[in-house]
Amino acid sequence: MNIRPLGDRVLIEPLSDTKEGKTKSGLYLPETASKERPEKGKVIAVGPGKLDDNGKLRLVGVKKGDVVLFTKYGPNEIKVDGREYLIAKEEDIIGVINE
């Protein structure tokens, strides 16, 4: 993929907790329930950072490959080569999952 986020933005590949409309406990969900927007994803690319008030570059706190939690409706959806991705500002990312 050839997308480079700008500023403090992060390109995220969404990860779904349910696969094929099925919960971890084995319950099948209707199609409308399984289409809920994810809140977890894998970082694909990271922008260079944001300039602070003094003109110094403040680096982004996540790196490529991190699995992150983010606010449900903060990131913007984009589609590249038929695949869906999210672009989020660093402030929309609320945590890194250590697996």
Steps between C-alpha positions, in 0.01 A plus 500: 500500500626844416321730748699725733291674767576865569557669834390297800268277299514120504381253235318208666374169365183427700485171690168343587444310824233287337568290194227419249226635727589267785594592857783341700246286684360363173181704464410607147416867455268653241677680216406843637657426840827371357545815286568716805798727455817351655690670780820300463753486219856446384720800419611486136677838472576799723546867410816690598339679795359841585676828567448635850465868591880541506542357150647168619379177345306285747515138386194274493481255793417189294699310239431280199373157610345616831145382573307800630164594649342814361184705538210352310414797278826700504688348204409565137426201276681458169501223240820404315516214250165370625611483866373725777738696721469774760704817537504627858663790676723402789244645743240247375724209608430413862736211561741237370421131557795288606431147384 
